[in-house]
Amino acid sequence: MKLSLAGKPILLVEDKPVIRKSIRDMLYGLNADAIVEADSGVAAVNAMAKTTFEIVLCDYNLGPGKNGQQVLEEARHRKLIDYRSIFILISSEQSTGAVLGAMDSKPDEYLTKPFNAQQLISRLQRHFARREYLAAIEKAMAKGDLAQAIRHCDTLLESGDGTMRLHLLKMRAELATSAGDFETARQIYGEVLQHRELPWARLGLAVIDFQTNDIEQAIAGLQSLVADNPMLMEGYDWLTRAYEALERHQEVEQVLAQALELSPQSILRQKKFAETADKNGNLEAAEKAYKAAVKLGKHSVHGSCSDYAGLAKLYAKTNAGEEALKTLNEMRQEYGNLPEAELRAATLEADLFRAQGDEDAAQQALEKALELCARLGSKAPRELQLEVARSCFLNEQIGKAEAILHGLIHNHIDDEPFLNNLRAMQSGIGMHNHSEVLIQKTKQVLVATNNKGVALYKQGKFNEALDLFEQAFSAMPENKTIILNMLKIIIHDLKVNPFDEDKERRAKTLLKKAKLLGVEQHKLGVLQLEFGKLQRAAVAKV
């Protein structure tokens, strides 16, 4: 059957009018009648913000400004495209770095220039067929309904379509991993590997090892995987995470350097490398990476004022005070009146002016930082709050420093890597173990609250248990352990008692908060499965 694009909204992104006309003519030949054109990355993003396109054809090189990879990254980050859209990245780039960079952002299809109508038709037909076949699974995944997605996946697997079997098995194993069902996922990956040596199956097993805290086994599997498949960028990312979990920061830096040599356009890896090299004392490499992150960030949705601040801090560390102040001014020009940028600038300026012997200017900058920190509250990144506390200690505002640390320790008492960063900050200014008493005391309080809440829960006293955790939550609103315990209690309550809409709403809010705080998916997966089943059962009864 001839492919027809009649009625399908299409976005064509190409900066060269002649090439744009050529592709447009191909689309007209397929009966396309709803084409929107954009000649830059910004115009493309603006168009996607207004219309949901079924097809986006986007060139990689779009002249000054955003490139095609950055357009796709922003479209995904802002959810401007979903499972119903097909994003085809077009490029004449042949270099390894450009191709890996483009593939890193996972377009649905990749088309190399020059191409003809038949090649475009082939890509579109292949994707449309796959999209139609997997629509039910992907729709459920987009809604966060793991149980429904797994059910649809199992149904398709039972139908015995051999052409899609491997893809379905990959999806099924990933869904099982997301749901915390590691046994099923491991079994699928193992069965696949008995027949074919597929990198995604080996990666899946290593991810399970990582998530089940068998970090050394994960490292062994990932080292072998990237050695055999050096272009598999996800392998480097998971190996980085595994080394980081063991605080082996030199290895983290080495792996990131390898990945960046292959794909230097990844802003997130440049950021990570800069921070790690800085921590390891490799200041020359850190400076280079911070500068790369700043440059890439000018057109990327992942660009941040923290990149400028990181570079400025590095200059401050090497006594290049004027360079640091110059970098902060550049940050102000780029990020205007963004409070976080101003907070970063004021905090570092307090240190810089103090180092220059200008006590009045240092105090003035610190007062401004404290005012901004109070205004932002929990919206200020916790690492930035740590820097404000550090500056307070250095400028003898001890009470204010302690108040900031008190809130950070209470909210993040179950996050040992963050507590280690806090300890390192204090050691760096000669205050070894300064907050250790508060940390240990807070841990004891959390353990006691958990024990008491769990005991009430086991006695069937759900409301009393929930009241206890709600009180703890009001004092520690970003504590992941408390949020997970509250979710477990509410979901169990919904299971054994009549469905309650207020508790349903509370569970939804807590699930959303848990995701925002970065609770690992496999820890939330089981709860999401249970909650989804309860919601469907409640709807069925109506």
C-alpha positions as CSV (number, residue, x, y, z in Angstrom):
1,M,0.0,0.0,0.0
2,K,1.3,3.4,-0.9
3,L,2.2,5.6,2.1
4,S,0.0,8.7,2.5
5,L,0.8,11.5,4.8
6,A,-2.5,13.3,4.3
7,G,-3.8,14.9,7.5
8,K,-0.6,14.2,9.5
9,P,0.9,17.3,11.1
10,I,4.6,17.5,10.0
11,L,7.4,19.8,11.1
12,L,10.2,20.3,8.7
13,V,13.3,21.9,10.3
14,E,16.1,22.9,7.8
15,D,18.0,26.2,7.6
16,K,18.8,26.0,3.9
17,P,15.8,27.0,1.8
18,V,16.9,24.9,-1.3
19,I,17.1,21.7,0.8
20,R,13.9,22.5,2.6
21,K,12.1,22.9,-0.7
22,S,13.5,19.5,-1.9
23,I,12.3,17.7,1.2
24,R,9.0,19.5,1.2
25,D,8.4,18.3,-2.4
26,M,9.1,14.7,-1.3
27,L,6.4,15.1,1.4
28,Y,4.0,16.6,-1.1
29,G,4.5,13.6,-3.3
30,L,3.2,11.5,-0.3
31,N,0.0,13.7,-0.1
32,A,1.3,15.7,2.9
33,D,-1.0,18.7,3.5
34,A,-0.1,19.9,6.9
35,I,3.5,20.9,6.8
36,V,5.0,23.6,9.1
37,E,8.5,24.8,8.3
38,A,11.2,26.1,10.6
39,D,14.6,27.5,9.6
40,S,16.2,27.4,13.1
41,G,16.3,25.3,16.2
42,V,14.5,28.0,18.2
43,A,11.8,28.3,15.6
44,A,11.4,24.4,15.7
45,V,11.0,24.4,19.5
46,N,8.5,27.2,19.4
47,A,6.5,25.4,16.7
48,M,6.5,22.2,18.8
49,A,5.3,24.1,21.8
50,K,2.2,25.1,19.9
51,T,1.4,21.9,17.9
52,T,1.8,18.2,18.5
53,F,3.5,16.9,15.3
54,E,3.2,13.3,14.2
55,I,6.4,13.7,12.2
56,V,9.4,15.9,12.8
57,L,12.1,16.0,10.1
58,C,15.1,17.9,11.6
59,D,18.5,18.6,10.2
60,Y,21.4,18.3,12.5
61,N,23.3,21.4,11.4
62,L,21.0,24.4,11.7
63,G,23.5,27.2,11.5
64,P,24.0,29.5,14.5
65,G,22.1,28.5,17.6
66,K,20.6,25.1,18.5
67,N,21.5,22.1,16.4
68,G,19.2,19.2,15.7
69,Q,20.4,17.2,18.7
70,Q,19.7,20.1,21.0
71,V,16.3,20.5,19.5
72,L,15.5,16.9,20.2
73,E,16.9,17.1,23.8
74,E,14.7,20.1,24.5
75,A,11.6,18.5,22.9
76,R,12.0,15.4,25.1
77,H,12.8,17.4,28.2
78,R,9.8,19.7,27.8
79,K,7.6,16.8,26.7
80,L,6.9,18.5,23.4
81,I,6.8,15.1,21.6
82,D,5.5,11.8,22.9
83,Y,5.2,8.2,21.8
84,R,2.9,9.2,19.0
85,S,5.5,11.3,17.3
86,I,8.4,10.2,15.1
87,F,11.5,12.4,15.2
88,I,13.9,11.8,12.3
89,L,17.3,13.4,12.6
90,I,18.9,14.2,9.3
91,S,22.6,14.8,8.9
92,S,25.4,14.9,6.4
93,E,27.9,14.6,9.3
94,Q,30.0,11.5,9.0
95,S,32.4,12.0,12.0
96,T,32.2,9.5,14.9
97,G,31.7,12.3,17.4
98,A,28.8,13.9,15.5
99,V,27.1,10.6,14.7
100,L,27.4,9.3,18.3
101,G,26.3,12.7,19.6
102,A,23.2,12.5,17.4
103,M,22.5,8.9,18.4
104,D,23.0,9.7,22.1
105,S,19.8,11.7,22.1
106,K,17.9,8.7,20.7
107,P,16.0,10.0,17.6
108,D,13.4,7.5,16.3
109,E,15.2,7.4,13.0
110,Y,18.4,8.7,11.6
111,L,18.8,9.6,7.9
112,T,22.0,10.5,6.2
113,K,22.1,13.2,3.5
114,P,21.7,12.9,0.6
115,F,18.6,10.8,0.6
116,N,15.8,10.1,-1.8
117,A,12.0,9.8,-1.5
118,Q,12.2,6.0,-1.3
119,Q,14.6,6.1,1.6
120,L,12.3,8.5,3.5
121,I,9.3,6.3,2.7
122,S,11.1,3.3,4.0
123,R,12.0,4.9,7.3
124,L,8.5,6.3,7.8
125,Q,6.8,3.0,6.9
126,R,9.0,1.1,9.3
127,H,8.3,3.4,12.1
128,F,4.6,3.7,11.5
129,A,4.3,-0.1,11.6
130,R,6.3,-0.4,14.8
131,R,4.3,2.5,16.4
132,E,1.0,0.9,15.6
133,Y,2.1,-2.5,16.9
134,L,3.5,-1.2,20.2
135,A,0.9,1.6,20.7
136,A,-0.9,0.1,23.6
137,I,2.4,-0.6,25.5
138,E,3.8,2.8,24.9
139,K,0.6,4.6,25.8
140,A,0.5,2.8,29.1
141,M,4.2,3.6,29.7
142,A,3.6,7.3,28.9
143,K,0.8,7.2,31.6
144,G,3.2,5.6,34.1
145,D,0.9,2.5,34.3
146,L,3.5,-0.3,34.5
147,A,1.0,-3.0,35.2
148,Q,-1.0,-2.2,32.0
149,A,2.2,-1.9,29.9
150,I,3.4,-5.3,31.2
151,R,0.0,-6.9,30.4
152,H,0.0,-5.6,26.9
153,C,3.6,-6.7,26.4
154,D,2.9,-10.2,27.6
155,T,-0.2,-10.4,25.3
156,L,2.0,-9.5,22.2
157,L,4.7,-12.0,23.2
158,E,2.1,-14.7,23.5
159,S,0.8,-13.9,20.0
160,G,4.1,-15.3,18.7
161,D,5.1,-12.5,16.1
162,G,8.7,-13.5,15.4
163,T,9.6,-10.3,13.7
164,M,9.1,-8.2,16.8
165,R,10.0,-10.8,19.5
166,L,13.4,-9.5,20.4
167,H,12.2,-5.9,20.7
168,L,9.3,-7.1,22.9
169,L,11.6,-9.1,25.1
170,K,13.8,-6.0,25.5
171,M,10.8,-3.9,26.5
172,R,9.5,-6.6,28.8
173,A,12.8,-7.0,30.6
174,E,13.1,-3.2,31.0
175,L,9.5,-3.0,32.4
176,A,10.3,-5.8,34.9
177,T,13.5,-3.9,36.0
178,S,11.4,-0.7,36.4
179,A,8.9,-2.6,38.5
180,G,11.7,-4.0,40.7
181,D,11.0,-7.5,39.4
182,F,14.7,-8.3,38.9
183,E,14.2,-12.1,38.7
184,T,12.0,-11.9,35.6
185,A,14.2,-9.3,34.0
186,R,17.4,-11.4,34.6
187,Q,15.6,-14.5,33.3
188,I,14.7,-12.7,30.0
189,Y,18.2,-11.3,29.5
190,G,19.7,-14.7,30.2
191,E,17.5,-16.5,27.7
192,V,18.2,-13.9,25.0
193,L,22.0,-14.2,25.6
194,Q,21.8,-18.0,25.2
195,H,20.8,-17.5,21.6
196,R,22.5,-14.2,20.6
197,E,25.3,-12.0,22.0
198,L,23.3,-8.8,22.2
199,P,24.8,-5.7,23.9
200,W,21.4,-4.5,25.3
201,A,20.9,-7.8,27.1
202,R,24.4,-7.6,28.7
203,L,23.8,-4.0,29.7
204,G,20.4,-5.0,31.2
205,L,22.1,-7.7,33.4
206,A,24.8,-5.1,34.6
207,V,22.0,-2.6,35.4
208,I,20.3,-5.3,37.6
209,D,23.6,-6.0,39.3
210,F,23.9,-2.3,40.0
211,Q,20.4,-1.9,41.3
212,T,20.7,-4.9,43.5
213,N,23.8,-3.4,45.0
214,D,26.2,-6.0,43.5
215,I,28.4,-3.1,42.3
216,E,31.6,-5.1,41.7
217,Q,29.8,-7.5,39.5
218,A,28.2,-4.6,37.7
219,I,31.6,-3.1,37.1
220,A,33.0,-6.3,35.8
221,G,30.1,-6.7,33.3
222,L,30.2,-3.1,32.2
223,Q,34.0,-3.1,31.7
224,S,33.7,-6.2,29.5
225,L,30.7,-4.7,27.6
226,V,32.4,-1.4,26.7
227,A,35.5,-3.2,25.7
228,D,33.5,-5.3,23.2
229,N,31.2,-2.4,22.2
230,P,33.2,0.8,22.5
231,M,30.4,2.9,20.8
232,L,27.8,1.9,23.4
233,M,27.6,5.2,25.2
234,E,25.1,3.9,27.8
235,G,27.7,1.4,28.9
236,Y,30.1,4.3,29.9
237,D,27.3,6.1,31.8
238,W,26.4,3.0,33.9
239,L,30.1,2.3,34.5
240,T,30.5,5.9,35.7
241,R,27.6,5.4,38.1
242,A,29.0,2.1,39.4
243,Y,32.4,3.6,40.1
244,E,30.8,6.6,41.7
245,A,28.8,4.3,44.0
246,L,32.1,3.0,45.4
247,E,33.6,6.5,45.5
248,R,36.3,5.5,43.0
249,H,36.5,9.0,41.6
250,Q,39.7,8.5,39.6
251,E,38.0,5.7,37.6
252,V,34.9,7.9,37.2
253,E,37.1,10.6,35.6
254,Q,38.8,8.0,33.3
255,V,35.6,6.5,32.0
256,L,34.1,9.9,31.4
257,A,37.2,11.0,29.5
258,Q,36.9,7.9,27.3
259,A,33.2,8.7,26.6
260,L,33.9,12.3,25.9
261,E,36.7,11.5,23.5
262,L,34.1,9.5,21.4
263,S,31.1,11.9,21.9
264,P,32.3,15.4,23.0
265,Q,28.9,17.1,22.3
266,S,27.2,15.6,25.4
267,I,26.8,18.5,27.8
268,L,25.7,16.3,30.7
269,R,28.9,14.3,30.5
270,Q,31.0,17.4,30.2
271,K,29.4,18.7,33.4
272,K,30.0,15.5,35.2
273,F,33.6,15.3,34.0
274,A,34.3,18.9,35.1
275,E,32.9,18.3,38.6
276,T,34.8,15.0,39.0
277,A,38.1,16.3,37.6
278,D,37.7,19.4,39.9
279,K,37.1,17.0,42.9
280,N,40.2,15.0,41.9
281,G,42.4,18.0,41.7
282,N,42.8,17.7,37.9
283,L,42.2,21.4,37.5
284,E,43.4,21.8,33.9
285,A,41.0,19.1,32.6
286,A,38.2,20.5,34.8
287,E,38.6,24.0,33.4
288,K,38.5,22.7,29.8
289,A,35.3,20.7,30.6
290,Y,33.6,23.6,32.4
291,K,34.3,25.8,29.4
292,A,32.9,23.2,27.1
293,A,29.7,22.9,29.2
294,V,29.3,26.7,29.2
295,K,29.7,26.8,25.4
296,L,27.3,23.8,24.8
297,G,24.9,25.2,27.4
298,K,24.3,28.4,25.5
299,H,21.9,26.5,23.2
300,S,21.0,23.5,25.3
301,V,18.0,23.0,27.6
302,H,20.6,21.4,30.0
303,G,22.7,24.6,30.1
304,S,22.8,26.0,33.7
305,C,24.2,28.9,35.7
306,S,26.0,26.2,37.7
307,D,28.4,25.7,34.8
308,Y,29.5,29.3,35.0
309,A,29.7,29.1,38.8
310,G,31.7,25.9,38.6
311,L,34.2,27.6,36.3
312,A,34.3,30.7,38.5
313,K,34.9,28.6,41.6
314,L,37.8,26.8,39.9
315,Y,39.4,30.2,39.1
316,A,38.9,31.2,42.7
317,K,40.6,28.0,43.8
318,T,43.7,28.9,41.6
319,N,43.8,32.5,43.0
320,A,42.6,33.9,39.6
321,G,40.2,36.2,41.3
322,E,39.7,38.6,38.4
323,E,38.9,35.7,36.1
324,A,36.4,34.4,38.6
325,L,34.6,37.8,38.9
326,K,34.6,38.1,35.1
327,T,33.0,34.7,34.7
328,L,30.3,35.6,37.3
329,N,29.6,38.8,35.3
330,E,29.2,36.7,32.1
331,M,26.8,34.4,34.1
332,R,24.7,37.4,35.1
333,Q,24.5,38.6,31.4
334,E,23.4,35.1,30.3
335,Y,20.9,34.4,33.1
336,G,19.6,37.9,33.8
337,N,17.6,38.0,37.0
338,L,17.4,34.3,37.7
339,P,17.5,34.1,41.5
340,E,19.6,31.0,41.6
341,A,22.3,32.6,39.4
342,E,22.4,35.7,41.6
343,L,22.6,33.4,44.7
344,R,25.6,31.5,43.1
345,A,27.3,34.8,42.2
346,A,26.7,36.4,45.7
347,T,27.9,33.3,47.5
348,L,31.2,33.1,45.6
349,E,31.7,36.9,45.7
350,A,31.6,36.7,49.5
351,D,34.6,34.3,49.4
352,L,36.4,36.3,46.7
353,F,36.1,39.7,48.4
354,R,37.1,38.1,51.7
355,A,40.2,36.7,50.0
356,Q,41.0,40.2,48.7
357,G,40.7,41.6,52.2
358,D,37.6,43.6,51.5
359,E,35.6,42.6,54.6
360,D,32.7,45.1,54.0
361,A,32.1,43.9,50.4
362,A,32.3,40.2,51.6
363,Q,29.7,40.8,54.3
364,Q,27.5,42.7,51.9
365,A,27.7,39.8,49.4
366,L,27.0,37.2,52.1
367,E,23.9,39.1,53.4
368,K,22.6,39.2,49.8
369,A,23.3,35.4,49.5
370,L,21.4,34.7,52.8
371,E,18.4,36.7,51.7
372,L,18.2,34.9,48.4
373,C,18.8,31.5,50.0
374,A,15.9,32.2,52.4
375,R,13.7,33.4,49.5
376,L,14.4,30.3,47.4
377,G,14.0,27.9,50.3
378,S,14.0,24.3,49.1
379,K,14.1,25.5,45.5
380,A,17.8,26.3,46.0
381,P,19.9,23.2,45.1
382,R,21.2,21.5,48.2
383,E,24.8,21.7,47.0
384,L,24.4,25.4,46.7
385,Q,22.9,25.7,50.2
386,L,26.0,23.8,51.4
387,E,28.2,26.5,49.7
388,V,26.2,29.3,51.5
389,A,26.7,27.5,54.8
390,R,30.4,27.2,54.1
391,S,30.6,30.9,53.3
392,C,28.8,31.7,56.6
393,F,31.4,29.7,58.5
394,L,34.2,31.5,56.8
395,N,32.7,34.9,57.5
396,E,31.9,33.9,61.1
397,Q,28.1,33.8,60.7
398,I,28.1,30.6,62.7
399,G,24.4,30.6,63.7
400,K,23.2,31.0,60.2
401,A,25.5,28.3,58.9
402,E,24.2,25.9,61.6
403,A,20.6,26.7,60.7
404,I,21.2,25.8,57.0
405,L,23.0,22.6,57.9
406,H,20.2,21.6,60.3
407,G,17.6,21.7,57.5
408,L,19.9,19.9,55.0
409,I,20.8,17.1,57.5
410,H,17.2,16.5,58.4
411,N,15.9,16.4,54.9
412,H,18.7,14.3,53.5
413,I,19.7,12.1,56.4
414,D,19.2,9.0,54.4
415,D,21.4,10.2,51.5
416,E,25.0,9.1,52.5
417,P,26.7,10.5,49.4
418,F,25.3,13.9,50.2
419,L,26.3,13.6,53.8
420,N,29.8,12.8,52.7
421,N,29.8,16.0,50.6
422,L,28.7,17.9,53.7
423,R,31.5,16.3,55.7
424,A,34.0,17.1,53.0
425,M,32.9,20.7,53.0
426,Q,33.5,21.0,56.7
427,S,36.8,19.2,56.5
428,G,37.9,21.6,53.7
429,I,37.6,24.6,56.1
430,G,39.2,22.8,59.1
431,M,35.9,21.7,60.8
432,H,36.4,17.9,60.8
433,N,33.3,16.0,62.1
434,H,31.7,19.3,63.1
435,S,28.1,18.1,62.4
436,E,28.7,14.4,63.2
437,V,26.7,14.6,66.5
438,L,23.7,16.1,64.7
439,I,24.0,13.6,61.9
440,Q,24.0,10.6,64.2
441,K,21.2,12.0,66.4
442,T,19.1,12.7,63.4
443,K,19.7,9.2,62.1
444,Q,18.5,7.8,65.4
445,V,15.4,9.9,65.3
446,L,14.6,8.6,61.8
447,V,15.2,5.0,62.7
448,A,13.0,5.4,65.8
449,T,10.2,7.0,63.8
450,N,10.4,4.3,61.1
451,N,10.4,1.5,63.7
452,K,7.4,3.0,65.5
453,G,5.5,3.6,62.3
454,V,6.2,0.1,61.0
455,A,5.1,-1.4,64.3
456,L,1.8,0.5,64.1
457,Y,1.4,-0.6,60.5
458,K,1.9,-4.2,61.3
459,Q,-0.8,-3.9,64.1
460,G,-3.2,-2.7,61.4
461,K,-3.2,0.9,62.9
462,F,-2.9,2.5,59.5
463,N,-4.2,5.9,60.4
464,E,-1.9,6.2,63.5
465,A,1.1,5.1,61.4
466,L,0.2,7.6,58.7
467,D,-0.2,10.4,61.3
468,L,3.2,9.6,62.7
469,F,4.9,9.8,59.3
470,E,2.9,12.9,58.3
471,Q,4.4,14.6,61.4
472,A,7.9,13.5,60.4
473,F,7.2,14.6,56.8
474,S,6.3,18.1,57.9
475,A,9.7,18.3,59.6
476,M,11.6,16.5,56.8
477,P,9.6,17.1,53.5
478,E,12.3,15.9,51.3
479,N,13.2,12.7,53.1
480,K,12.9,9.8,50.7
481,T,12.5,7.1,53.3
482,I,9.6,8.8,55.0
483,I,7.9,9.3,51.6
484,L,8.3,5.7,50.6
485,N,6.9,4.5,54.0
486,M,3.9,6.8,53.6
487,L,3.2,5.4,50.2
488,K,3.4,1.8,51.4
489,I,0.9,2.5,54.2
490,I,-1.6,4.4,52.0
491,I,-1.5,1.7,49.2
492,H,-1.9,-1.1,51.7
493,D,-4.8,0.8,53.4
494,L,-6.5,1.2,49.9
495,K,-6.1,-2.5,49.4
496,V,-7.7,-3.7,52.6
497,N,-10.2,-1.0,53.1
498,P,-12.9,0.7,50.9
499,F,-11.2,2.9,48.2
500,D,-10.8,6.4,49.5
501,E,-10.4,9.3,47.0
502,D,-8.5,11.5,49.5
503,K,-6.0,8.8,50.1
504,E,-5.8,8.2,46.3
505,R,-4.9,11.9,45.8
506,R,-2.4,11.8,48.6
507,A,-0.7,8.7,47.0
508,K,-0.5,10.5,43.7
509,T,1.1,13.6,45.3
510,L,3.6,11.5,47.1
511,L,4.5,9.4,43.9
512,K,5.0,12.7,42.0
513,K,7.2,14.1,44.8
514,A,9.2,10.8,45.0
515,K,10.0,11.1,41.3
516,L,11.0,14.7,41.6
517,L,13.3,13.9,44.5
518,G,15.0,11.2,42.3
519,V,13.8,8.1,44.2
520,E,15.1,5.2,42.1
521,Q,12.5,3.8,39.7
522,H,12.9,0.2,40.8
523,K,12.0,1.3,44.4
524,L,8.8,3.0,43.1
525,G,7.9,0.4,40.6
526,V,6.3,-2.1,42.9
527,L,4.3,0.6,44.5
528,Q,3.2,2.0,41.1
529,L,2.1,-1.5,40.1
530,E,0.0,-2.0,43.2
531,F,-1.5,1.5,43.0
532,G,-2.4,1.1,39.3
533,K,-4.2,-2.2,40.0
534,L,-6.2,-0.6,42.9
535,Q,-7.2,2.4,40.7
536,R,-8.4,0.2,37.9
537,A,-10.4,-2.0,40.3
538,A,-12.0,1.1,41.8
539,V,-13.0,2.4,38.4
540,A,-14.4,-1.1,37.4
541,K,-16.7,-1.0,40.5
542,V,-18.3,2.3,39.5
